[in-house]
Amino acid sequence: MPSFPHPGSVSICEINRDLITAESLSDDVAKDTYGKILGMVFSPVPFQSDQLARPPSPEQDDQQVATTAPTKGFLQTLQGILNRSLTPLFHPNHVNLLPEVDLQGVSWHQHKHIIAFISGPNQVIVRDFEDSEGKEPCILANESQREVKVLEWRPNGGRQLSVACNGGICIWAASFPGSAASVRSGASSFLGTLSRGSGVRYTLVDFLRSHNGEQISALSWSPNGRYLASGSYESSSFTIWDVAQGLGTPIRRGLGGISMLKWSPTGDYFFSAKFDGTFYLWETNTWTSEPWSSTSGFVKGASWDPDGHMILLAFSKSSTLGSIHFASKPPSLDAHLLPVELPEIMSLTNSQTIEKIAWDASGERLAVSFKDGDELYRGLIAIYDVRRTPLISASLIGFIRGPGDNPKPLAFSFHDKFKQGPLLFVCWSSGFCCTYPLIFRSHVLP
């Protein structure tokens, strides 16, 4: 029987398929449930914002100038498919659809207990749970950082955070006492602004200007942290950046604006999706792509499995997920699209549409939010136990309820490398961001 958090209660954690609830949020409750197992407590992080992601303004900043150029080596391969007559394609309906996409407003650091999330139209909050008690979260704000849409920590890059905004991408880096982060050579003079807050400070070390000053609304790092992919709902092309050099190469396939970009965990494959319902699988050896199309609307959520052998997709007009399985090893693009049924979404909640998904790095837990539905279930997050052999199957464990009045999940993400089990971080519309440890006995053999 799936766990159901009754109205008035708040979810705390999972202990072996049982979702624990309490009357209110408190560190004492956390200590008594998961704290003694993990040896630490993740206190809620408050923020003040009516919405983590707002529809962007269609107005363009004419002063932003594209400075992208091809680089050698890896990006040279991309030149063979570079369309030199790139022009922005602005479709007003893409602006309306943008809030429906999982805009990745939350990102865990790959190796540390540090979370970054969008806390307002122009600012980001960084919270280090390993920092000593009493330290305030760090606020990242700069005049170049406007209309923030997505963010992602850089893999293998220390404490570097990429933030997508209007006109380009802000790259922030931690500055420690006696060791200030260095601004990239040749970067604009307005960089180097320090963040506000106690503890570790962050410096804006680079600003990667988008082609034609577009609003960046999609980001994805390559697993080695060298390349950063960016895209915009305003353009049919996406850009692969060599971040160390501050140079990028635009790549174009199809006509629709970009809705989502996802690099596979192994780096062999790359996924791009558009608002017109088409999506593409790329192999990154020669940057060849295979087009796909959907009859269930556009892709609004996507998550790779830990091995990079399959990708799970959520569509804008369906309560059924899709999984793409590769038939052979890279660089082959032979693949099959299979349905992943979540029957409880309709039968229990009466919702017709999945809203957001997050799949943890072990491949065993899937978090799903859904649109509308019965009042009793509205605003909850469904937690599934997932098995991947031979195909993906999901079993409902129960639901998570947030704090405050009528909370709705605005953004959520799993910690990729937490050794003691998945950590799900959720930003709720009620003004709290909460961490939910999911502790269970793995059914995957070592």
TORKOL-4160 file (C-alpha; in steps of 0.2 Angstrom, whole numbers, padded with zeros to 4 digits, m for minus):
446
<pt num="1" X="0000" Y="0000" Z="0000"/>
<pt num="2" X="0008" Y="0017" Z="m0005"/>
<pt num="3" X="0012" Y="0029" Z="0009"/>
<pt num="4" X="0001" Y="0044" Z="0009"/>
<pt num="5" X="0005" Y="0060" Z="0019"/>
<pt num="6" X="m0011" Y="0066" Z="0026"/>
<pt num="7" X="m0016" Y="0085" Z="0024"/>
<pt num="8" X="m0007" Y="0095" Z="0038"/>
<pt num="9" X="0008" Y="0083" Z="0039"/>
<pt num="10" X="0025" Y="0086" Z="0031"/>
<pt num="11" X="0036" Y="0072" Z="0024"/>
<pt num="12" X="0053" Y="0069" Z="0032"/>
<pt num="13" X="0062" Y="0055" Z="0023"/>
<pt num="14" X="0060" Y="0037" Z="0017"/>
<pt num="15" X="0066" Y="0022" Z="0027"/>
<pt num="16" X="0065" Y="0006" Z="0017"/>
<pt num="17" X="0049" Y="0010" Z="0007"/>
<pt num="18" X="0041" Y="0019" Z="0021"/>
<pt num="19" X="0039" Y="0038" Z="0019"/>
<pt num="20" X="0040" Y="0045" Z="0036"/>
<pt num="21" X="0029" Y="0061" Z="0040"/>
<pt num="22" X="0028" Y="0073" Z="0055"/>
<pt num="23" X="0017" Y="0087" Z="0061"/>
<pt num="24" X="0030" Y="0100" Z="0057"/>
<pt num="25" X="0047" Y="0102" Z="0051"/>
<pt num="26" X="0061" Y="0102" Z="0064"/>
<pt num="27" X="0079" Y="0097" Z="0066"/>
<pt num="28" X="0074" Y="0086" Z="0081"/>
<pt num="29" X="0062" Y="0076" Z="0070"/>
<pt num="30" X="0075" Y="0074" Z="0057"/>
<pt num="31" X="0088" Y="0068" Z="0070"/>
<pt num="32" X="0076" Y="0055" Z="0077"/>
<pt num="33" X="0072" Y="0048" Z="0060"/>
<pt num="34" X="0087" Y="0049" Z="0047"/>
<pt num="35" X="0100" Y="0059" Z="0057"/>
<pt num="36" X="0106" Y="0045" Z="0067"/>
<pt num="37" X="0108" Y="0034" Z="0052"/>
<pt num="38" X="0117" Y="0048" Z="0041"/>
<pt num="39" X="0126" Y="0057" Z="0055"/>
<pt num="40" X="0119" Y="0074" Z="0048"/>
<pt num="41" X="0103" Y="0084" Z="0047"/>
<pt num="42" X="0098" Y="0094" Z="0031"/>
<pt num="43" X="0089" Y="0109" Z="0038"/>
<pt num="44" X="0076" Y="0118" Z="0027"/>
<pt num="45" X="0082" Y="0133" Z="0017"/>
<pt num="46" X="0070" Y="0147" Z="0016"/>
<pt num="47" X="0068" Y="0159" Z="0001"/>
<pt num="48" X="0057" Y="0173" Z="m0004"/>
<pt num="49" X="0050" Y="0171" Z="m0021"/>
<pt num="50" X="0033" Y="0169" Z="m0029"/>
<pt num="51" X="0040" Y="0158" Z="m0043"/>
<pt num="52" X="0057" Y="0150" Z="m0046"/>
<pt num="53" X="0055" Y="0152" Z="m0065"/>
<pt num="54" X="0044" Y="0165" Z="m0074"/>
<pt num="55" X="0040" Y="0166" Z="m0092"/>
<pt num="56" X="0054" Y="0177" Z="m0100"/>
<pt num="57" X="0051" Y="0193" Z="m0108"/>
<pt num="58" X="0050" Y="0193" Z="m0128"/>
<pt num="59" X="0060" Y="0209" Z="m0128"/>
<pt num="60" X="0078" Y="0207" Z="m0134"/>
<pt num="61" X="0093" Y="0216" Z="m0128"/>
<pt num="62" X="0100" Y="0224" Z="m0144"/>
<pt num="63" X="0116" Y="0228" Z="m0135"/>
<pt num="64" X="0121" Y="0210" Z="m0133"/>
<pt num="65" X="0133" Y="0204" Z="m0147"/>
<pt num="66" X="0137" Y="0186" Z="m0151"/>
<pt num="67" X="0156" Y="0182" Z="m0149"/>
<pt num="68" X="0155" Y="0163" Z="m0152"/>
<pt num="69" X="0169" Y="0155" Z="m0163"/>
<pt num="70" X="0175" Y="0137" Z="m0167"/>
<pt num="71" X="0189" Y="0129" Z="m0157"/>
<pt num="72" X="0201" Y="0116" Z="m0161"/>
<pt num="73" X="0200" Y="0097" Z="m0158"/>
<pt num="74" X="0184" Y="0091" Z="m0151"/>
<pt num="75" X="0174" Y="0106" Z="m0158"/>
<pt num="76" X="0182" Y="0105" Z="m0175"/>
<pt num="77" X="0171" Y="0090" Z="m0178"/>
<pt num="78" X="0156" Y="0101" Z="m0176"/>
<pt num="79" X="0161" Y="0112" Z="m0189"/>
<pt num="80" X="0156" Y="0100" Z="m0202"/>
<pt num="81" X="0138" Y="0102" Z="m0197"/>
<pt num="82" X="0139" Y="0120" Z="m0193"/>
<pt num="83" X="0125" Y="0130" Z="m0202"/>
<pt num="84" X="0134" Y="0147" Z="m0205"/>
<pt num="85" X="0118" Y="0156" Z="m0209"/>
<pt num="86" X="0110" Y="0154" Z="m0191"/>
<pt num="87" X="0096" Y="0166" Z="m0187"/>
<pt num="88" X="0085" Y="0166" Z="m0172"/>
<pt num="89" X="0068" Y="0158" Z="m0173"/>
<pt num="90" X="0057" Y="0167" Z="m0161"/>
<pt num="91" X="0040" Y="0158" Z="m0158"/>
<pt num="92" X="0029" Y="0167" Z="m0145"/>
<pt num="93" X="0021" Y="0151" Z="m0141"/>
<pt num="94" X="0037" Y="0144" Z="m0135"/>
<pt num="95" X="0037" Y="0158" Z="m0121"/>
<pt num="96" X="0020" Y="0151" Z="m0115"/>
<pt num="97" X="0027" Y="0133" Z="m0115"/>
<pt num="98" X="0043" Y="0137" Z="m0106"/>
<pt num="99" X="0036" Y="0136" Z="m0088"/>
<pt num="100" X="0030" Y="0119" Z="m0092"/>
<pt num="101" X="0047" Y="0112" Z="m0095"/>
<pt num="102" X="0058" Y="0106" Z="m0081"/>
<pt num="103" X="0070" Y="0121" Z="m0081"/>
<pt num="104" X="0082" Y="0113" Z="m0068"/>
<pt num="105" X="0081" Y="0126" Z="m0055"/>
<pt num="106" X="0090" Y="0115" Z="m0043"/>
<pt num="107" X="0107" Y="0108" Z="m0044"/>
<pt num="108" X="0118" Y="0097" Z="m0032"/>
<pt num="109" X="0136" Y="0098" Z="m0032"/>
<pt num="110" X="0143" Y="0082" Z="m0038"/>
<pt num="111" X="0155" Y="0078" Z="m0024"/>
<pt num="112" X="0149" Y="0089" Z="m0009"/>
<pt num="113" X="0134" Y="0092" Z="0001"/>
<pt num="114" X="0131" Y="0109" Z="m0008"/>
<pt num="115" X="0115" Y="0114" Z="m0016"/>
<pt num="116" X="0112" Y="0129" Z="m0028"/>
<pt num="117" X="0094" Y="0134" Z="m0033"/>
<pt num="118" X="0086" Y="0149" Z="m0041"/>
<pt num="119" X="0078" Y="0160" Z="m0028"/>
<pt num="120" X="0072" Y="0174" Z="m0038"/>
<pt num="121" X="0071" Y="0181" Z="m0056"/>
<pt num="122" X="0089" Y="0187" Z="m0055"/>
<pt num="123" X="0098" Y="0178" Z="m0040"/>
<pt num="124" X="0104" Y="0161" Z="m0035"/>
<pt num="125" X="0106" Y="0154" Z="m0017"/>
<pt num="126" X="0120" Y="0142" Z="m0013"/>
<pt num="127" X="0119" Y="0132" Z="0003"/>
<pt num="128" X="0133" Y="0122" Z="0010"/>
<pt num="129" X="0126" Y="0109" Z="0022"/>
<pt num="130" X="0144" Y="0104" Z="0028"/>
<pt num="131" X="0148" Y="0122" Z="0033"/>
<pt num="132" X="0148" Y="0126" Z="0051"/>
<pt num="133" X="0132" Y="0131" Z="0060"/>
<pt num="134" X="0126" Y="0149" Z="0059"/>
<pt num="135" X="0132" Y="0152" Z="0042"/>
<pt num="136" X="0120" Y="0160" Z="0030"/>
<pt num="137" X="0117" Y="0154" Z="0013"/>
<pt num="138" X="0127" Y="0163" Z="m0001"/>
<pt num="139" X="0117" Y="0174" Z="m0013"/>
<pt num="140" X="0124" Y="0175" Z="m0031"/>
<pt num="141" X="0118" Y="0191" Z="m0039"/>
<pt num="142" X="0126" Y="0202" Z="m0053"/>
<pt num="143" X="0120" Y="0215" Z="m0066"/>
<pt num="144" X="0124" Y="0203" Z="m0079"/>
<pt num="145" X="0113" Y="0189" Z="m0071"/>
<pt num="146" X="0096" Y="0193" Z="m0077"/>
<pt num="147" X="0081" Y="0182" Z="m0080"/>
<pt num="148" X="0089" Y="0166" Z="m0073"/>
<pt num="149" X="0081" Y="0151" Z="m0080"/>
<pt num="150" X="0093" Y="0136" Z="m0076"/>
<pt num="151" X="0109" Y="0132" Z="m0067"/>
<pt num="152" X="0121" Y="0117" Z="m0066"/>
<pt num="153" X="0137" Y="0114" Z="m0056"/>
<pt num="154" X="0152" Y="0110" Z="m0067"/>
<pt num="155" X="0158" Y="0092" Z="m0065"/>
<pt num="156" X="0176" Y="0090" Z="m0060"/>
<pt num="157" X="0178" Y="0109" Z="m0059"/>
<pt num="158" X="0179" Y="0112" Z="m0041"/>
<pt num="159" X="0166" Y="0124" Z="m0035"/>
<pt num="160" X="0161" Y="0131" Z="m0052"/>
<pt num="161" X="0142" Y="0135" Z="m0056"/>
<pt num="162" X="0135" Y="0139" Z="m0073"/>
<pt num="163" X="0119" Y="0150" Z="m0072"/>
<pt num="164" X="0109" Y="0153" Z="m0088"/>
<pt num="165" X="0101" Y="0170" Z="m0090"/>
<pt num="166" X="0096" Y="0183" Z="m0103"/>
<pt num="167" X="0110" Y="0186" Z="m0115"/>
<pt num="168" X="0122" Y="0172" Z="m0110"/>
<pt num="169" X="0129" Y="0161" Z="m0096"/>
<pt num="170" X="0137" Y="0167" Z="m0079"/>
<pt num="171" X="0151" Y="0156" Z="m0073"/>
<pt num="172" X="0153" Y="0158" Z="m0054"/>
<pt num="173" X="0168" Y="0150" Z="m0044"/>
<pt num="174" X="0172" Y="0149" Z="m0026"/>
<pt num="175" X="0185" Y="0161" Z="m0018"/>
<pt num="176" X="0193" Y="0155" Z="m0002"/>
<pt num="177" X="0204" Y="0166" Z="0010"/>
<pt num="178" X="0221" Y="0168" Z="0002"/>
<pt num="179" X="0215" Y="0160" Z="m0014"/>
<pt num="180" X="0203" Y="0171" Z="m0025"/>
<pt num="181" X="0195" Y="0163" Z="m0040"/>
<pt num="182" X="0203" Y="0170" Z="m0056"/>
<pt num="183" X="0193" Y="0179" Z="m0070"/>
<pt num="184" X="0196" Y="0171" Z="m0087"/>
<pt num="185" X="0209" Y="0181" Z="m0097"/>
<pt num="186" X="0200" Y="0192" Z="m0110"/>
<pt num="187" X="0184" Y="0192" Z="m0100"/>
<pt num="188" X="0175" Y="0208" Z="m0098"/>
<pt num="189" X="0180" Y="0220" Z="m0085"/>
<pt num="190" X="0163" Y="0220" Z="m0076"/>
<pt num="191" X="0167" Y="0202" Z="m0070"/>
<pt num="192" X="0174" Y="0198" Z="m0053"/>
<pt num="193" X="0159" Y="0204" Z="m0042"/>
<pt num="194" X="0159" Y="0195" Z="m0026"/>
<pt num="195" X="0143" Y="0186" Z="m0019"/>
<pt num="196" X="0134" Y="0191" Z="m0003"/>
<pt num="197" X="0134" Y="0180" Z="0012"/>
<pt num="198" X="0145" Y="0172" Z="0025"/>
<pt num="199" X="0157" Y="0158" Z="0023"/>
<pt num="200" X="0164" Y="0154" Z="0006"/>
<pt num="201" X="0163" Y="0168" Z="m0007"/>
<pt num="202" X="0159" Y="0166" Z="m0025"/>
<pt num="203" X="0166" Y="0177" Z="m0039"/>
<pt num="204" X="0159" Y="0179" Z="m0056"/>
<pt num="205" X="0174" Y="0173" Z="m0067"/>
<pt num="206" X="0166" Y="0173" Z="m0084"/>
<pt num="207" X="0151" Y="0178" Z="m0095"/>
<pt num="208" X="0148" Y="0167" Z="m0110"/>
<pt num="209" X="0138" Y="0178" Z="m0122"/>
<pt num="210" X="0124" Y="0169" Z="m0132"/>
<pt num="211" X="0122" Y="0170" Z="m0150"/>
<pt num="212" X="0112" Y="0186" Z="m0154"/>
<pt num="213" X="0110" Y="0189" Z="m0136"/>
<pt num="214" X="0097" Y="0175" Z="m0134"/>
<pt num="215" X="0089" Y="0171" Z="m0117"/>
<pt num="216" X="0098" Y="0154" Z="m0112"/>
<pt num="217" X="0085" Y="0142" Z="m0106"/>
<pt num="218" X="0094" Y="0125" Z="m0107"/>
<pt num="219" X="0111" Y="0120" Z="m0100"/>
<pt num="220" X="0121" Y="0103" Z="m0099"/>
<pt num="221" X="0139" Y="0100" Z="m0095"/>
<pt num="222" X="0149" Y="0086" Z="m0102"/>
<pt num="223" X="0154" Y="0073" Z="m0089"/>
<pt num="224" X="0172" Y="0078" Z="m0089"/>
<pt num="225" X="0167" Y="0096" Z="m0086"/>
<pt num="226" X="0177" Y="0103" Z="m0101"/>
<pt num="227" X="0162" Y="0107" Z="m0113"/>
<pt num="228" X="0145" Y="0116" Z="m0109"/>
<pt num="229" X="0130" Y="0114" Z="m0120"/>
<pt num="230" X="0118" Y="0129" Z="m0120"/>
<pt num="231" X="0101" Y="0132" Z="m0129"/>
<pt num="232" X="0087" Y="0144" Z="m0130"/>
<pt num="233" X="0068" Y="0143" Z="m0133"/>
<pt num="234" X="0071" Y="0157" Z="m0145"/>
<pt num="235" X="0083" Y="0148" Z="m0157"/>
<pt num="236" X="0084" Y="0131" Z="m0166"/>
<pt num="237" X="0102" Y="0129" Z="m0163"/>
<pt num="238" X="0112" Y="0125" Z="m0148"/>
<pt num="239" X="0130" Y="0129" Z="m0143"/>
<pt num="240" X="0144" Y="0118" Z="m0137"/>
<pt num="241" X="0156" Y="0129" Z="m0127"/>
<pt num="242" X="0175" Y="0126" Z="m0123"/>
<pt num="243" X="0173" Y="0135" Z="m0107"/>
<pt num="244" X="0192" Y="0137" Z="m0103"/>
<pt num="245" X="0194" Y="0147" Z="m0119"/>
<pt num="246" X="0176" Y="0155" Z="m0119"/>
<pt num="247" X="0173" Y="0149" Z="m0136"/>
<pt num="248" X="0158" Y="0140" Z="m0143"/>
<pt num="249" X="0151" Y="0132" Z="m0159"/>
<pt num="250" X="0133" Y="0133" Z="m0164"/>
<pt num="251" X="0124" Y="0117" Z="m0170"/>
<pt num="252" X="0108" Y="0117" Z="m0179"/>
<pt num="253" X="0095" Y="0103" Z="m0183"/>
<pt num="254" X="0077" Y="0106" Z="m0187"/>
<pt num="255" X="0067" Y="0122" Z="m0184"/>
<pt num="256" X="0059" Y="0122" Z="m0167"/>
<pt num="257" X="0066" Y="0132" Z="m0152"/>
<pt num="258" X="0076" Y="0121" Z="m0140"/>
<pt num="259" X="0067" Y="0115" Z="m0124"/>
<pt num="260" X="0080" Y="0103" Z="m0116"/>
<pt num="261" X="0098" Y="0097" Z="m0118"/>
<pt num="262" X="0105" Y="0082" Z="m0108"/>
<pt num="263" X="0123" Y="0075" Z="m0110"/>
<pt num="264" X="0124" Y="0056" Z="m0105"/>
<pt num="265" X="0134" Y="0051" Z="m0090"/>
<pt num="266" X="0147" Y="0043" Z="m0101"/>
<pt num="267" X="0148" Y="0057" Z="m0113"/>
<pt num="268" X="0145" Y="0046" Z="m0128"/>
<pt num="269" X="0128" Y="0052" Z="m0131"/>
<pt num="270" X="0119" Y="0069" Z="m0131"/>
<pt num="271" X="0100" Y="0073" Z="m0131"/>
<pt num="272" X="0092" Y="0088" Z="m0138"/>
<pt num="273" X="0073" Y="0092" Z="m0138"/>
<pt num="274" X="0063" Y="0105" Z="m0146"/>
<pt num="275" X="0046" Y="0113" Z="m0143"/>
<pt num="276" X="0038" Y="0106" Z="m0159"/>
<pt num="277" X="0039" Y="0088" Z="m0153"/>
<pt num="278" X="0055" Y="0083" Z="m0161"/>
<pt num="279" X="0070" Y="0077" Z="m0152"/>
<pt num="280" X="0087" Y="0071" Z="m0157"/>
<pt num="281" X="0100" Y="0058" Z="m0151"/>
<pt num="282" X="0118" Y="0063" Z="m0155"/>
<pt num="283" X="0133" Y="0052" Z="m0153"/>
<pt num="284" X="0148" Y="0064" Z="m0149"/>
<pt num="285" X="0162" Y="0055" Z="m0158"/>
<pt num="286" X="0157" Y="0062" Z="m0175"/>
<pt num="287" X="0142" Y="0072" Z="m0169"/>
<pt num="288" X="0130" Y="0062" Z="m0180"/>
<pt num="289" X="0111" Y="0063" Z="m0175"/>
<pt num="290" X="0095" Y="0053" Z="m0177"/>
<pt num="291" X="0079" Y="0063" Z="m0177"/>
<pt num="292" X="0063" Y="0057" Z="m0167"/>
<pt num="293" X="0046" Y="0064" Z="m0166"/>
<pt num="294" X="0032" Y="0062" Z="m0153"/>
<pt num="295" X="0013" Y="0061" Z="m0154"/>
<pt num="296" X="0012" Y="0065" Z="m0135"/>
<pt num="297" X="0018" Y="0083" Z="m0136"/>
<pt num="298" X="0035" Y="0090" Z="m0133"/>
<pt num="299" X="0048" Y="0083" Z="m0121"/>
<pt num="300" X="0046" Y="0092" Z="m0104"/>
<pt num="301" X="0058" Y="0081" Z="m0094"/>
<pt num="302" X="0072" Y="0069" Z="m0097"/>
<pt num="303" X="0084" Y="0059" Z="m0086"/>
<pt num="304" X="0098" Y="0047" Z="m0091"/>
<pt num="305" X="0101" Y="0031" Z="m0082"/>
<pt num="306" X="0117" Y="0029" Z="m0072"/>
<pt num="307" X="0126" Y="0019" Z="m0086"/>
<pt num="308" X="0120" Y="0030" Z="m0101"/>
<pt num="309" X="0112" Y="0016" Z="m0109"/>
<pt num="310" X="0094" Y="0023" Z="m0109"/>
<pt num="311" X="0085" Y="0039" Z="m0106"/>
<pt num="312" X="0069" Y="0042" Z="m0098"/>
<pt num="313" X="0057" Y="0055" Z="m0105"/>
<pt num="314" X="0041" Y="0064" Z="m0100"/>
<pt num="315" X="0030" Y="0072" Z="m0113"/>
<pt num="316" X="0018" Y="0087" Z="m0112"/>
<pt num="317" X="0002" Y="0078" Z="m0116"/>
<pt num="318" X="0004" Y="0061" Z="m0107"/>
<pt num="319" X="0004" Y="0053" Z="m0090"/>
<pt num="320" X="0015" Y="0038" Z="m0097"/>
<pt num="321" X="0034" Y="0040" Z="m0098"/>
<pt num="322" X="0045" Y="0034" Z="m0113"/>
<pt num="323" X="0062" Y="0026" Z="m0112"/>
<pt num="324" X="0074" Y="0025" Z="m0126"/>
<pt num="325" X="0085" Y="0010" Z="m0125"/>
<pt num="326" X="0101" Y="0009" Z="m0136"/>
<pt num="327" X="0102" Y="m0008" Z="m0145"/>
<pt num="328" X="0121" Y="m0008" Z="m0146"/>
<pt num="329" X="0136" Y="0001" Z="m0140"/>
<pt num="330" X="0142" Y="0019" Z="m0144"/>
<pt num="331" X="0143" Y="0026" Z="m0157"/>
<pt num="332" X="0128" Y="0017" Z="m0163"/>
<pt num="333" X="0112" Y="0027" Z="m0163"/>
<pt num="334" X="0101" Y="0011" Z="m0165"/>
<pt num="335" X="0088" Y="0013" Z="m0152"/>
<pt num="336" X="0070" Y="0009" Z="m0147"/>
<pt num="337" X="0057" Y="0019" Z="m0138"/>
<pt num="338" X="0046" Y="0010" Z="m0126"/>
<pt num="339" X="0032" Y="0016" Z="m0114"/>
<pt num="340" X="0035" Y="0016" Z="m0095"/>
<pt num="341" X="0018" Y="0015" Z="m0087"/>
<pt num="342" X="0014" Y="0024" Z="m0071"/>
<pt num="343" X="m0005" Y="0019" Z="m0069"/>
<pt num="344" X="m0006" Y="0027" Z="m0052"/>
<pt num="345" X="m0004" Y="0044" Z="m0058"/>
<pt num="346" X="m0021" Y="0043" Z="m0066"/>
<pt num="347" X="m0030" Y="0030" Z="m0055"/>
<pt num="348" X="m0025" Y="0039" Z="m0038"/>
<pt num="349" X="m0022" Y="0057" Z="m0042"/>
<pt num="350" X="m0034" Y="0058" Z="m0058"/>
<pt num="351" X="m0020" Y="0069" Z="m0066"/>
<pt num="352" X="m0018" Y="0067" Z="m0085"/>
<pt num="353" X="0000" Y="0074" Z="m0086"/>
<pt num="354" X="0017" Y="0072" Z="m0079"/>
<pt num="355" X="0025" Y="0088" Z="m0074"/>
<pt num="356" X="0043" Y="0085" Z="m0069"/>
<pt num="357" X="0054" Y="0070" Z="m0066"/>
<pt num="358" X="0070" Y="0066" Z="m0057"/>
<pt num="359" X="0080" Y="0050" Z="m0058"/>
<pt num="360" X="0093" Y="0046" Z="m0045"/>
<pt num="361" X="0110" Y="0041" Z="m0049"/>
<pt num="362" X="0108" Y="0023" Z="m0042"/>
<pt num="363" X="0094" Y="0021" Z="m0054"/>
<pt num="364" X="0082" Y="0015" Z="m0040"/>
<pt num="365" X="0072" Y="0030" Z="m0036"/>
<pt num="366" X="0061" Y="0041" Z="m0047"/>
<pt num="367" X="0052" Y="0057" Z="m0042"/>
<pt num="368" X="0037" Y="0062" Z="m0052"/>
<pt num="369" X="0027" Y="0078" Z="m0050"/>
<pt num="370" X="0010" Y="0079" Z="m0060"/>
<pt num="371" X="m0002" Y="0093" Z="m0066"/>
<pt num="372" X="m0018" Y="0097" Z="m0058"/>
<pt num="373" X="m0028" Y="0081" Z="m0052"/>
<pt num="374" X="m0039" Y="0078" Z="m0037"/>
<pt num="375" X="m0037" Y="0091" Z="m0023"/>
<pt num="376" X="m0031" Y="0077" Z="m0010"/>
<pt num="377" X="m0016" Y="0073" Z="m0021"/>
<pt num="378" X="m0013" Y="0091" Z="m0028"/>
<pt num="379" X="0005" Y="0097" Z="m0026"/>
<pt num="380" X="0012" Y="0080" Z="m0020"/>
<pt num="381" X="0028" Y="0071" Z="m0027"/>
<pt num="382" X="0026" Y="0053" Z="m0031"/>
<pt num="383" X="0041" Y="0042" Z="m0027"/>
<pt num="384" X="0044" Y="0026" Z="m0037"/>
<pt num="385" X="0055" Y="0011" Z="m0034"/>
<pt num="386" X="0063" Y="0007" Z="m0051"/>
<pt num="387" X="0071" Y="m0008" Z="m0059"/>
<pt num="388" X="0080" Y="m0008" Z="m0075"/>
<pt num="389" X="0082" Y="m0026" Z="m0080"/>
<pt num="390" X="0078" Y="m0030" Z="m0093"/>
<pt num="391" X="0067" Y="m0015" Z="m0096"/>
<pt num="392" X="0062" Y="m0001" Z="m0085"/>
<pt num="393" X="0048" Y="m0004" Z="m0073"/>
<pt num="394" X="0042" Y="0007" Z="m0058"/>
<pt num="395" X="0033" Y="0003" Z="m0042"/>
<pt num="396" X="0024" Y="0017" Z="m0032"/>
<pt num="397" X="0031" Y="0019" Z="m0015"/>
<pt num="398" X="0021" Y="0034" Z="m0010"/>
<pt num="399" X="0020" Y="0053" Z="m0010"/>
<pt num="400" X="0029" Y="0067" Z="m0002"/>
<pt num="401" X="0021" Y="0083" Z="0004"/>
<pt num="402" X="0029" Y="0099" Z="0007"/>
<pt num="403" X="0028" Y="0112" Z="0021"/>
<pt num="404" X="0016" Y="0127" Z="0022"/>
<pt num="405" X="m0001" Y="0131" Z="0014"/>
<pt num="406" X="m0005" Y="0122" Z="m0002"/>
<pt num="407" X="0014" Y="0118" Z="m0007"/>
<pt num="408" X="0018" Y="0114" Z="m0025"/>
<pt num="409" X="0035" Y="0108" Z="m0031"/>
<pt num="410" X="0043" Y="0121" Z="m0041"/>
<pt num="411" X="0059" Y="0112" Z="m0044"/>
<pt num="412" X="0068" Y="0096" Z="m0038"/>
<pt num="413" X="0084" Y="0086" Z="m0040"/>
<pt num="414" X="0094" Y="0071" Z="m0034"/>
<pt num="415" X="0111" Y="0072" Z="m0026"/>
<pt num="416" X="0121" Y="0061" Z="m0039"/>
<pt num="417" X="0135" Y="0055" Z="m0028"/>
<pt num="418" X="0128" Y="0053" Z="m0010"/>
<pt num="419" X="0135" Y="0037" Z="m0004"/>
<pt num="420" X="0121" Y="0033" Z="0009"/>
<pt num="421" X="0106" Y="0034" Z="m0003"/>
<pt num="422" X="0097" Y="0047" Z="m0014"/>
<pt num="423" X="0095" Y="0064" Z="m0007"/>
<pt num="424" X="0080" Y="0073" Z="m0015"/>
<pt num="425" X="0080" Y="0092" Z="m0014"/>
<pt num="426" X="0063" Y="0101" Z="m0017"/>
<pt num="427" X="0059" Y="0119" Z="m0018"/>
<pt num="428" X="0041" Y="0122" Z="m0013"/>
<pt num="429" X="0030" Y="0136" Z="m0018"/>
<pt num="430" X="0027" Y="0139" Z="0001"/>
<pt num="431" X="0045" Y="0147" Z="0002"/>
<pt num="432" X="0055" Y="0132" Z="0009"/>
<pt num="433" X="0068" Y="0121" Z="0000"/>
<pt num="434" X="0069" Y="0104" Z="0009"/>
<pt num="435" X="0080" Y="0089" Z="0008"/>
<pt num="436" X="0073" Y="0071" Z="0009"/>
<pt num="437" X="0085" Y="0057" Z="0012"/>
<pt num="438" X="0078" Y="0041" Z="0004"/>
<pt num="439" X="0086" Y="0027" Z="0014"/>
<pt num="440" X="0083" Y="0009" Z="0008"/>
<pt num="441" X="0091" Y="m0008" Z="0005"/>
<pt num="442" X="0097" Y="m0009" Z="m0013"/>
<pt num="443" X="0089" Y="m0022" Z="m0024"/>
<pt num="444" X="0104" Y="m0020" Z="m0036"/>
<pt num="445" X="0118" Y="m0033" Z="m0034"/>
<pt num="446" X="0136" Y="m0025" Z="m0032"/>
